[in-house]
Amino acid sequence: MRPLPQPDDYDVCIVGSGARSLLQPRLAAAATVRYSEAMAAPDLSEALAVLERTPALLDAWLRGLPGEWLDARTEGPESFSPRDVLGHLIGGERTDWIPRARSILEQGESATFAPFDRFAFRSEAEGRSVTELLDTFARLRAENLAALRGFGLTAEDLGRRGRHPDFGPVSLGQLLATWVVHDLSHLAQVARVMGKRYGDEVGPWKAYLPMLTR
C-alpha cells in the first residue's frame, strides 16, 4: 500500500515562511490516497495515558519561565515559539479533535471536516499570559478527554470514517492516533526551539547535540 503523506502542522512549524508552498504538493498527493483495507487502530487506554499528561508536562516546563525562553523563535520568523505552541494546542482542543470525532460518530463520511487553521494561535495567544494559556489548555484538555471517555468507544467505532478536506476518508482511530503524535511532536518542538537558544554557547559539544542541527 502506498504510504500516506504527512502534511501536518509540525511540518509547517519547521519550514517557516516557505511552508505553504512546500505543503501544497503533498496535500494534493494525499488527497488521492484511498484505503481499501482495515487500518490499525490505537489502544485507547494507551492513547489516553499520553493525552492526559501533556498539560502537566507543559505546565511544569513553561510556567514561570522568563519571556526569553517563552517567545524564542529559533527556527525562523514564521516558526513557533513555546508560547505559540500553547496557543496552537488550545486551538486544536477547541476546533479539531473532539469536534471531528463527533462528526465521524454522528455524520460519518457524509460531512467534510471544517478545515483546521494551524495559525489561529496568533489570536488565541495575543495579550494573554503563559499562565492563562496553560490553565486554558489544561481545562479544555480535561473536558475533551471526559467527552472522549463518554463516547464509550468500541473497537468497531475506531474503524468508523469521516471525511478530511484534503485526505478524503479517514478513520476515528487514525484521528485519535494523530492527536497523540501531534502532542508528542509539539513537545519535541518546544525542546528543540529552546535548545537552539544555546546553540552557540555549547561550543564544541554541538557535535553531540543533534537537536541543535535539525
C-alpha positions, 0 to 999 in steps of 0.5 A: 500500500502506498504510504500516506503523506504527512502534511501536518502542522509540525511540518509547517512549524519547521519550514517557516515562511516557505511552508505553504508552498512546500505543503501544497504538493503533498496535500494534493498527493494525499488527497488521492490516497484511498484505503481499501483495507482495515487500518490499525487502530490505537489502544485507547487506554494507551492513547489516553495515558499520553493525552492526559499528561501533556498539560502537566508536562507543559505546565511544569516546563513553561510556567514561570519561565522568563519571556526569553525562553517563552517567545524564542523563535529559533527556527525562523520568523514564521516558526513557533515559539513555546508560547505559540505552541500553547496557543496552537494546542488550545486551538486544536482542543477547541476546533479539531479533535473532539469536534471531528470525532463527533462528526465521524460518530454522528455524520460519518463520511457524509460531512467534510471536516471544517478545515483546521487553521494551524495559525489561529494561535496568533489570536488565541495567544495575543495579550494573554499570559503563559499562565492563562494559556496553560490553565486554558489548555489544561481545562479544555484538555480535561473536558475533551478527554471526559467527552472522549471517555463518554463516547464509550468507544468500541473497537468497531467505532475506531474503524468508523470514517469521516471525511478530511478536506484534503485526505478524503476518508479517514478513520476515528482511530487514525484521528485519535492516533494523530492527536497523540503524535501531534502532542508528542511532536509539539513537545519535541518542538518546544525542546528543540526551539529552546535548545537552539537558544544555546546553540552557540554557547555549547561550543564544541559539544554541538557535535553531540547535540543533534537537536541543535542541527535539525 
